Amino acid sequence: MSDIHQTDLIAENARLLDRLTKQQEINQSLRVENAQLKKDMFGLSCRLRAEHFQAINELNEENAKLNKDIKKLREELLQANAKHYHDIQKTSLAVKFETWRDSWLGHAESDYSVEDEAEWLVNEATNIQDAVDIFNELYEDGMCGDESTYQLECDHLRKWELNQWWMDDEGNYTLTEEEFERNNADEEEKKSCDFCDKERKVLTKRDAGYEEWTCSTCHKEQYPEEYEEKQ
C-alpha cells in the first residue's frame, strides 16, 4: 500500500471517528433532553391530573350547593304558597264571620250571644287556629266594656271553651273575676287614711318616693312641724 493511500485511509478514519464522536454527543444530548422531556411530561401529567380532580371536586361542590339552593328555594316556595293559601282561607273566614255577625247584631230582639260567635267560628273553620285567632283578635281590646273581655281556646277535636278575663291595673286583661273584685275592694280601702279608717284628705309625697294619704287628724300627728310653722 502506498503512502498516499495509507494517508487517505487515516484521514478518512479520523473523519469518521470525528463524525461518530459528534453523533455520540448528539445522541447523549438527545437522551438528556428525552429524559428531561419525560420528567416534564410526568410533572405536567401530575399537575393536569390534580387540576382535573380539583375541577371535578369544585364542580361537584357547586352542583351540591346548587341542588341545596334549589331545594331551599322549592321549600320556600312551598311555604309561601301554603301561607298564601292559609291567608286566603283565614281572610275568607273572617269576612264570612263579619257578615254573619252583622246580620245578628242588626236584630235588637235576637238571642245572639258571644258563645254563638265562638261556636260558629269553630264549626266553620277549616283550620281551628284561624277560629281562635279571629275571635281573640276581635276581643283583644275588650268588647265587653272596659272591665272584661273574652278569650277563646279550642283543641284539635274542636272542643272549645270561653274564658272571661278582667282588666288589671295596667289595663291588660289578665285577672279572673275574683281577682278583679278583690282589687276593686282594695282600691275602696285605699280611699281611707293610711293610718286610720277616716276619709283621707291630705296627700303627702315622701322623700322615699312613695305617696301617703292621711286624714286631717293623722296628718297633724305625722307632720306636727308643718303646723308649728303656721302658728
SEZA-924525 format. One record per residue: residue in three letters; x, y, z of N, C-alpha, C, O, CB in turn. Coordinates in steps of 0.02 Angstrom, whole numbers, plus 50000, padded with zeros to 5 digits. Glycine has a CB too. Layout:
ALAXYZXYZXYZXYZXYZ;...
***
This chain:
MET500444994050000500005000050000500455006150000500935006750037499515000150062;SER500255010649957500675016649951500555021350009500045021150043500535020249885;ASP501065025550019500995030250074500405034950063500075036950112501625034350082;ILE500265036750003499695041449989499035038150006498595041250035499695043649914;HIS498975031749987498355028250001498255027350076497695028050101498345021449966;GLN498805025850111498765024950184498575031450218498195031550266499425022350212;THR498855036850192498685043450222497955045050212497635047850256499115048950190;ASP497695043150155496975044450142496535040350188496015042650211496795042750068;LEU496755034050202496355029850247496355032650318495845032750352496635022550247;ILE496945035050339496995037850407496565044050412496225045150463497735039650424;ALA496565048250360496155054350361495415052550361495015055850395496315058750300;GLU495225047250323494525045250320494305042450387493755043650411494415040050265;ASN494765038450418494595035650484494505041250536494055041050578495155030850508;ALA494945046250533494895051850580494235055650570493905057850617495495056650571;ARG494065056250504493435059850490492835055950515492365058650545493355061150413;LEU492865049350502492315045150526492275045050602491735045150632492395037950499;LEU492875044850634492885044850707492595051350735492245051550785493605043850734;ASP492765056750699492505063250722491745063550715491395065950759492835068950681;ARG491505060850658490775060650648490445056350701489915057950727490605058050577;LEU490775050650716490495046050767490475049450835489985048850872490915039650771;THR491015052950850491035056450915490485061750920490135062250970491735059750925;LYS490415065550866489885070650866489195067550871488745070150905489935074950802;GLN489105061850835488455058450838488315055850908487755056050933488415052750787;GLN488855053350939488775051051008488585056751055488175056051100489425047651032;GLU488905062551044488735068451084488005070551072487645072451118489215074351067;ILE487825070251006487125071950990486645067051023486135068951052487005072050913;ASN486825060651018486395055451048486345056451124485805055651153486665048451033;GLN486905058151155486905059351228486465065251245486085065151293487615060451254;SER486535070651204486125076551215485395074951206484965077451244486335082151167;LEU485245070751156484545068751144484285064551202483705065251222484475064851078;ARG484715060251229484505056151286484345060551347483865059451383485045051051304;VAL484785065651357484665070351413484015074251403483615074951449485265075351420;GLU483925076651340483315080351326482695075951333482175078051358483345083351255;ASN482775069751309482215065051314482035063651386481445063351405482385058451278;ALA482565062751428482445061551500482095067651531481645066951573483105060151536;GLN482325073651511482015079751538481295080351514480845082451552482425085951517;LEU481195078551450480515078851424480055073951461479485075551478480515077251349;LYS480315067951473479925063051511479755065651580479195064951605480295056351516;LYS480275068751611480165071551678479645077151676479195077551717480825074251708;ASP479725081551625479255087151618478545084551604478055086951631479475091951562;MET478515079451559477865076651542477545073351603476935073851612477935071551486;PHE477945070051644477675066951704477405072251752476865071551781478215062651739;GLY477795077651761477575083151804476945086451778476475088051814478125088351812;LEU476955087451710476365090451679475755085951687475205088351701476485091851605;SER475855079451677475305074751685475035074751756474425074751766475535067651666;CYS475495074851805475265075151875474885081551890474365081551924475875074551923;ARG475155087151864474825093551876474125093751843473635096051872475255099251849;LEU474105091251780473465091151745472965086451780472375088051784473565088851672;ARG473215080851805472785076251841472515079451905471925078951921473155069651858;ALA472955082951941472755086352002472255091851987471755092652022473355089352039;GLU472395095751934471925101051914471255098151892470725101051904472235105351858;HIS471295092451858470685089151836470255086951895469655088151897470855082951792;PHE470575083751944470215081652004469945087552043469385087452069470665077352049;GLN470355092952047470125098952082469525101952047469045104152079470695104052087;ALA469555102151979468995104951942468375100751952467825103351959469175105351867;ILE468455094051953467885089551964467595090652034466985090952042468095082251956;ASN468035091252084467795092452153467425099052158466905099552191468395092352202;GLU467705104252125467375110752127466695110452093466205113352117467815116052093;LEU466665106852037466025106052002465525102152045464935103852047466135102551934;ASN465775096952079465335093052123465075097252180464485096952198465705086952150;GLU465525101352209465325105652264464815110852240464315112252273465925109152294;GLU464945113752181464485118652153463815115552137463285118552147464785121852090;ASN463845109452112463225105852096462835104252159462215104952161463385099452058;ALA463195102152212462865100752276462555107052305461995106952330463365097752326;LYS462925112652300462665119052325462055121152285461565123652312463215124452322;LEU462095120252219461535122052176460915117852193460355120352197461725121152102;ASN461035111352203460475106952221460175108952288459565108752297460705099652224;LYS460615110852335460385113052401459985119452395459455120252426460975114052448;ASP460245124152354459895130552344459215129452310458715132452329460325135352302;ILE459215125052261458575123552227458075120452276457485122152276458685118752167;LYS458335115852318457905112652367457635117752417457055117652435458285107152404;LYS458085122352439457885127552485457365132152453456875134052485458485131652509;LEU457495133952390457025138252354456355134852346455825137952354457305140252286;ARG456375128352331455755124552324455355124452389454745125252390455905117452300;GLU455725123452445455395123452510455095130252527454545130752553455885121352565;GLU455475135652510455235142352523454605143852481454135146952505455775147552508;LEU454615141452419454035142452376453435138652402452865141152402454185140352304;LEU453555132552425453005128552453452725131852515452115132052525453245121452469;GLN453175134352558452955137752619452575144152602452065145652633453555139452663;ALA452835147852552452495154052533451805152552504451325156052519452915157952481;ASN451765147352463451115145452436450635143152490450045144852489451195139852384;ALA450905139252538450485136852593450235142752635449655142952656450875131852636;LYS450695147452649450495153352688449975157552651449495159952680451115157652706;HIS450095158352585449615162252545448925158852546448415162152553449875162952473;TYR448925152352538448295148652539447955149252607447355150152612448405141152521;HIS448375148652659448095149352727447815156352740447285157152770448635147652780;ASP448185161452716447955168352725447285169352690446845172852715448475173252698;ILE447215166452630446585167052594446025163652633445475166352639446645163952523;GLN446175157752659445675154152699445455158252760444865158852775445955147352722;LYS445955161052795445795164852856445415171152840444935172852874446435166552894;THR445615174652786445275180752766444555179252746444095182952764445635184152708;SER444465173752709443785171752688443355170252749442775172252752443815165652641;LEU443635166652797443265165052858443085171452897442535172152922443665160252903;ALA443565176052901443445182352937442885186352905442465189252939444095186552940;VAL442875186552838442355190252802441675187052813441185190452827442515190552726;LYS441645180452808441015176752819440765177852891440175178752903441105169252805;PHE441235177752938441055178753008440785185753019440285186653054441665177553053;GLU441105190752990440875197652998440175198552968439755201952997441365202552964;THR440045195352910439385195752879438865192452922438325195152933439405192552809;TRP439035186552946438565182852990438435186753054437865187253078438845175853007;ARG438965189553083438895193253145438475199453136438055201053178439595195053173;ASP438595203153082438205209253069437465207753061437035211653082438465212753006;SER437315201953031436615200153022436265198953089435675200453097436545193852979;TRP436625196453138436345195353204436305201853244435815203253277436745190153242;LEU436835205753240436855212053278436315216853254436125221453291437535215253272;GLY436075215953193435555220353168434865219053196434405222953185435525219953094;HIS434795213553232434145211953262434185213053338434505209353374433945204553247;ALA433855218253359433895220153430433585214953476433785214353534433545226853441;GLU433095211153451432745206353494433015199253487432705194553512432005206453477;SER433585198353454433855191653445434185189053509434365192953553434375191553388;ASP434245182553514434555179453572435305178253560435605173753588434215172753589;TYR435585182453518436295181953499436745182753560436615186953603436465187253445;SER437275178653564437745179053620438455177953595438565175653539437565173853675;VAL438935179453638439635178553619439795171153611440245169353572440095181653673;GLU439435166853646439525159653637439335157453567439625152853538439115155753689;ASP438825160753539438615159153470439185160753421439285157153373437975163053451;GLU439545166253433440095168053390440645162753392440895160653340440385174853411;ALA440825160653452441345155653459441145149053425441535146053389441505154353532;GLU440525147053436440285140753407440275141053331440465136353297439585139053434;TRP440055146753304440025147553231440725147053201440825143553152439685154253211;LEU441195150553230441875150553205442185143553207442495141353159442305155453244;VAL442105140153263442395133453270442095128653219442445124453191442285130753341;ASN441445129153207441115124653160441295126153087441335121653046440365125053169;GLU441395132553071441525134553002442265134252982442415133652923441275141552992;ALA442705134553030443415135053014443705128352989443565123153017443805137253075;THR444095128752935444475122952913445075121852958445255116252977444705123752839;ASN445395127452976445965127453022445715130153089445515135953094446565131652994;ILE445735125953141445475127953207445815134153233445495138353265445555122253257;GLN446475134753221446835140553246446575146953217446605152253249447585139753232;ASP446325146753155446035152653124445435155053164445345161053176445825151253051;ALA445015150453185444425152153225444635155553290444355160553311444005145953240;VAL445145152653323445395155353386445675162353376445535166953414445925150753417;ASP446095163153323446415169553311445905174953294445945180553320446915168953254;ILE445425173453251444925178453230444505180653290444385186653299444455175653175;PHE444305175953331443905177753390444305181953438444065187153462443655171453425;ASN444925179753454445325183353504445555190053479445645194753519445925179153524;GLU445665190753413445845197253385445255202053391445345208053402446055196653311;LEU444645199453384444045203553390443975206353460443785212153470443425199553370;TYR444115202153510444025204153579444675206153614444705206753675443695198453617;GLU445195207053575445855208553604445845214853647446145214953701446365209353549;ASP445505220053624445495226353660444865227153703444725232553728445545232153612;GLY444495221753709443905221953752443285224253715443255229953691444025226553811;MET442795219853711442165221653679441595220853729441005221353710442045217253617;CYS441765219753791441255218753842441255224653891441085223753949441375212153880;GLY441425230453868441505236053913442245236553931442665232953905441075235353975;ASP442385241053976443085242353994443355237254044443965236854053443155249154022;GLU442925233554076443155229454132443375222454113443825219754144442625229054182;SER443065219354063443225212454047443185211053973442925215053934442765207654085;THR443445205253953443405202953884443405195353884443475192253936443995205853842;TYR443335192453824443315185253817443925182653778444215186253737442665182953783;GLN444095176453792444635173253755444435166053740444215162453784445305173453795;LEU444515164153676444305157553653444895152753654445455154553635444015157953582;GLU444775146753677445255141353674444925135353642444335134053654445535139553745;CYS445295131653601445005125853566445545120853550446095122753530444645128153501;ASP445395114353559445885109253542445755106453473445305108653438445855103553594;HIS446165101553452446125098953384445485094953372445305093453315446725094553369;LEU445145093153426444505089553421443905094353419443335092253421444425084653479;ARG444065100853414443555106153412443165106753478442595109053479443075104953353;LYS443465104553531443175105653597443405112453621443995113553632443375099953647;TRP442935117053628443115123953643442825126353708442345123553735442895128453586;GLU443115131753733442855135053793443025142453791443535144453762443125131753858;LEU442595146453823442715153653828442945155353898442645152953947442085157653809;ASN443455159353903443685161853968443585169353970443735172853921444425160053981;GLN443325171854025443225178954032443775181754077443895179254133442515180554062;TRP444115186854052444675189854088444515197054104444185200554066445325189254048;TRP444765199354161444615206054185445245210254185445805207754188444305205754256;MET445135216754182445695221454173446085222454238445795223154292445425228154149;ASP446755222354231447185223654289447355231054292447105235054252447825219354285;ASP447795232854338447965239954348448325242954288448325249054279448385240754410;GLU448645238754247449005241254188448575241554126448805243454072449605236954174;GLY447935239654133447485239854076447505233654033447225233653978447655245654033;ASN447815228354058447825221954021447325217054051447185217254111448545218854023;TYR447055212754009446555208054032446895201654056447005196954017446035206453976;THR447055201554120447435195954149447125193154212447365188154238448135198154163;LEU446595196254238446325194354303445695190154296445295191054250446185200454344;THR445605185554344444965182154350444465186954382444665192154409445025175454391;GLU443835185254380443335189654410443455190554485443375195954512442625186854398;GLU443665185154517443805185454589444385190154604444355194154651443965178454616;GLU444915189754563445485194154573445305201454559445525206054593446075192054528;PHE444885202354508444665209154491444265212154547444375217954566444255209054426;GLU443795208354575443385210954631443815212254692443695217154728442825205954648;ARG444305208054704444745209154761445155215454752445265219254800445215203054772;ASN445375216654690445745222854676445315228954687445545233954714446015222754604;ASN444685228454665444225234054675444095235354749444055241054771443565232754639;ALA444045229854786443935230654859444545234054890444475238254935443805223854892;ASP445135232054866445745235154892445765242654876445985246754916446365231754863;GLU445525244354816445515251354796445045255254840445185261054858445305251954723;GLU444475252254858444005255654902444315256954971444225262255001443355251554910;GLU444685251854994445005252655059445535258155057445645261655106445325246055081;LYS445855258855000446385263854993446115270954996446505275655003446755262754929;LYS445465271754990445175278454993445155281155064445035287055076444475278454964;SER445285276655112445325278855181446035280855198446505279555160445075273355228;CYS446115283955256446765286155281447225280155288447015274655306446695289855349;ASP447865281155274448355275755280448495273855352448825268755365448995277755247;PHE448245277955400448385276655471447765275155512447825272855568448745282555501;CYS447165276555484446545275155520445995274055469446125273955409446365280955569;ASP445375273255492444815271855447444455278055424443965277655388444325267255481;LYS444705283955443444375290055422444515291455349444985288755319444615295955466;GLU444115295855320444205297555249444865301355240445035305755279443605301855224;ARG445215299555189445845302755176445735309855148445265311155110446275298655126;LYS446165314355169446085321455149446725324455119446695328555074445875325455210;VAL447295322355146447925325655128448395320555095448515315155121448265328755191;LEU448675322555037449165318455002449855321255015449985327155001449015318154925;THR450305317055041450995319155054451465314755014451425308655017451155318755130;LYS451915317854978452425314154940453045313654982453375318554996452575317554872;ARG453205307455001453775306355045454425306455006454435305454945453705299655081;ASP454975307855041455635308055009455845301254981456235300954933456165310355060;ALA455565295955009455745289254986455435287754918455605282654887455515284055036;GLY454995292054894454725291254827454015288654825453745287554770455155286654789;TYR453695287454882453005285054881452535290354908452745295254940452935278354921;GLU451885289354895451375294154917451025291554980450955285454990450865295554861;GLU450795296255020450475294355083449835298455091449845304655089450955295455144;TRP449285294855102448635298255112448465298055187448515292855219448075294955070;THR448265303755213448065304055284447445308355292447295312655250448645306955327;CYS447095307055346446545311555364446865317655397447465317855410446025307955411;SER446455322655411446735328855440447055327655507447585330355523446185334155447;THR446735323455548446995322055615447665318555613448145320555646446495317855655;CYS447695313255572448325309455567448875313555536449465312655552448215303055527;HIS448695318055490449195322255459449525326855510450135327855509448885326455402;LYS449115329555556449395333755608449855329755654450365332255677448835336955649;GLU449655323455666450065319255710450715317155675451245316755708449665313055731;GLN450675315855611451265313555575451755319255557452365318255555451055310055512;TYR451465325255546451885330855524451745337055567451515342155541451765332455449;PRO451865336655632451715342255676452125348555660451915354155674451835340255749;GLU452725347555630453155353255615452825358055566452935364055569453825350855587;GLU452415355355521452085359755473451585364255508451505370055488451725355655418;TYR451265361755558450765365755594451095370655643450835376055655450275361255631;GLU451675368655670452035373255714452265379355675452235384855701452635369755747;GLU452495378455613452715384155573452145388855558452235394955559453025381855506;LYS451555386055545450975390255531450765394455591450545400155584450385385955509;GLN450855391555653450685395355714451195400855726451135404555775450635390655775;
***
